């Protein structure tokens, strides 16, 4: 299903895609928590965690709105709750 979403946006072309590279802050306290969050981000269609440095992830997204959703922090909060 995720691949279908990516193909749809690529097929629709320039107006549908807005490639973005951004740094987001994370709240996980353990390496395991950061790994789970980084992998969760990568499961979002068209989005990949490129780098992890301390409490910041560099994320590439095919669609700018996916970065905005990550910055809201819902997924970050849910993964942090798993650590407790």
VEXFI-968726 format. One record per residue (C-alpha): residue in three letters; x, y, z. Coordinates in steps of 0.5 Angstrom, whole numbers, m for minus. Layout:
BEGIN
<pt><figu>ALA</figu><east>X</east><north>Y</north><up>Z</up></pt>
...
***
This chain:
BEGIN
<pt><figu>UNK</figu><east>0</east><north>0</north><up>0</up></pt>
<pt><figu>UNK</figu><east>6</east><north>5</north><up>2</up></pt>
<pt><figu>UNK</figu><east>9</east><north>4</north><up>m5</up></pt>
<pt><figu>UNK</figu><east>2</east><north>5</north><up>m8</up></pt>
<pt><figu>UNK</figu><east>2</east><north>12</north><up>m5</up></pt>
<pt><figu>UNK</figu><east>9</east><north>14</north><up>m7</up></pt>
<pt><figu>UNK</figu><east>8</east><north>11</north><up>m14</up></pt>
<pt><figu>UNK</figu><east>1</east><north>16</north><up>m14</up></pt>
<pt><figu>UNK</figu><east>5</east><north>22</north><up>m12</up></pt>
<pt><figu>UNK</figu><east>11</east><north>21</north><up>m17</up></pt>
<pt><figu>UNK</figu><east>6</east><north>19</north><up>m23</up></pt>
<pt><figu>UNK</figu><east>2</east><north>26</north><up>m21</up></pt>
<pt><figu>UNK</figu><east>9</east><north>30</north><up>m22</up></pt>
<pt><figu>UNK</figu><east>11</east><north>36</north><up>m20</up></pt>
<pt><figu>UNK</figu><east>5</east><north>39</north><up>m16</up></pt>
<pt><figu>UNK</figu><east>4</east><north>33</north><up>m12</up></pt>
<pt><figu>UNK</figu><east>11</east><north>32</north><up>m9</up></pt>
<pt><figu>UNK</figu><east>15</east><north>37</north><up>m5</up></pt>
<pt><figu>UNK</figu><east>22</east><north>33</north><up>m3</up></pt>
<pt><figu>UNK</figu><east>24</east><north>36</north><up>3</up></pt>
<pt><figu>UNK</figu><east>30</east><north>35</north><up>8</up></pt>
<pt><figu>UNK</figu><east>29</east><north>37</north><up>15</up></pt>
<pt><figu>UNK</figu><east>32</east><north>36</north><up>22</up></pt>
<pt><figu>UNK</figu><east>27</east><north>34</north><up>27</up></pt>
<pt><figu>UNK</figu><east>28</east><north>33</north><up>35</up></pt>
<pt><figu>UNK</figu><east>27</east><north>27</north><up>38</up></pt>
<pt><figu>UNK</figu><east>25</east><north>25</north><up>46</up></pt>
<pt><figu>UNK</figu><east>27</east><north>18</north><up>46</up></pt>
<pt><figu>UNK</figu><east>32</east><north>16</north><up>52</up></pt>
<pt><figu>UNK</figu><east>35</east><north>10</north><up>49</up></pt>
<pt><figu>UNK</figu><east>38</east><north>7</north><up>43</up></pt>
<pt><figu>UNK</figu><east>33</east><north>2</north><up>42</up></pt>
<pt><figu>UNK</figu><east>28</east><north>8</north><up>43</up></pt>
<pt><figu>UNK</figu><east>31</east><north>12</north><up>37</up></pt>
<pt><figu>UNK</figu><east>32</east><north>6</north><up>33</up></pt>
<pt><figu>UNK</figu><east>24</east><north>4</north><up>33</up></pt>
<pt><figu>UNK</figu><east>23</east><north>11</north><up>32</up></pt>
<pt><figu>UNK</figu><east>27</east><north>12</north><up>26</up></pt>
<pt><figu>UNK</figu><east>25</east><north>5</north><up>23</up></pt>
<pt><figu>UNK</figu><east>17</east><north>8</north><up>24</up></pt>
<pt><figu>UNK</figu><east>19</east><north>14</north><up>20</up></pt>
<pt><figu>UNK</figu><east>22</east><north>10</north><up>15</up></pt>
<pt><figu>UNK</figu><east>15</east><north>6</north><up>14</up></pt>
<pt><figu>UNK</figu><east>12</east><north>13</north><up>13</up></pt>
<pt><figu>UNK</figu><east>11</east><north>13</north><up>5</up></pt>
<pt><figu>UNK</figu><east>16</east><north>16</north><up>1</up></pt>
<pt><figu>UNK</figu><east>20</east><north>18</north><up>8</up></pt>
<pt><figu>UNK</figu><east>27</east><north>16</north><up>10</up></pt>
<pt><figu>UNK</figu><east>31</east><north>17</north><up>16</up></pt>
<pt><figu>UNK</figu><east>38</east><north>19</north><up>13</up></pt>
<pt><figu>UNK</figu><east>42</east><north>20</north><up>20</up></pt>
<pt><figu>UNK</figu><east>42</east><north>20</north><up>27</up></pt>
<pt><figu>UNK</figu><east>46</east><north>25</north><up>31</up></pt>
<pt><figu>UNK</figu><east>44</east><north>25</north><up>39</up></pt>
<pt><figu>UNK</figu><east>37</east><north>27</north><up>39</up></pt>
<pt><figu>UNK</figu><east>36</east><north>30</north><up>32</up></pt>
<pt><figu>UNK</figu><east>34</east><north>26</north><up>26</up></pt>
<pt><figu>UNK</figu><east>35</east><north>28</north><up>19</up></pt>
<pt><figu>UNK</figu><east>29</east><north>26</north><up>15</up></pt>
<pt><figu>UNK</figu><east>28</east><north>26</north><up>8</up></pt>
<pt><figu>UNK</figu><east>21</east><north>26</north><up>5</up></pt>
<pt><figu>UNK</figu><east>18</east><north>26</north><up>m2</up></pt>
<pt><figu>UNK</figu><east>12</east><north>30</north><up>1</up></pt>
<pt><figu>UNK</figu><east>13</east><north>36</north><up>5</up></pt>
<pt><figu>UNK</figu><east>7</east><north>35</north><up>9</up></pt>
<pt><figu>UNK</figu><east>10</east><north>28</north><up>12</up></pt>
<pt><figu>UNK</figu><east>16</east><north>33</north><up>15</up></pt>
<pt><figu>UNK</figu><east>10</east><north>37</north><up>18</up></pt>
<pt><figu>UNK</figu><east>7</east><north>31</north><up>21</up></pt>
<pt><figu>UNK</figu><east>13</east><north>29</north><up>24</up></pt>
<pt><figu>UNK</figu><east>15</east><north>36</north><up>27</up></pt>
<pt><figu>UNK</figu><east>8</east><north>35</north><up>31</up></pt>
<pt><figu>UNK</figu><east>11</east><north>30</north><up>35</up></pt>
<pt><figu>UNK</figu><east>5</east><north>25</north><up>36</up></pt>
<pt><figu>UNK</figu><east>9</east><north>19</north><up>33</up></pt>
<pt><figu>UNK</figu><east>15</east><north>21</north><up>37</up></pt>
<pt><figu>UNK</figu><east>11</east><north>21</north><up>44</up></pt>
<pt><figu>UNK</figu><east>8</east><north>14</north><up>42</up></pt>
<pt><figu>UNK</figu><east>15</east><north>11</north><up>41</up></pt>
<pt><figu>UNK</figu><east>17</east><north>15</north><up>48</up></pt>
<pt><figu>UNK</figu><east>11</east><north>12</north><up>51</up></pt>
<pt><figu>UNK</figu><east>14</east><north>5</north><up>49</up></pt>
<pt><figu>UNK</figu><east>20</east><north>6</north><up>53</up></pt>
<pt><figu>UNK</figu><east>17</east><north>7</north><up>60</up></pt>
***
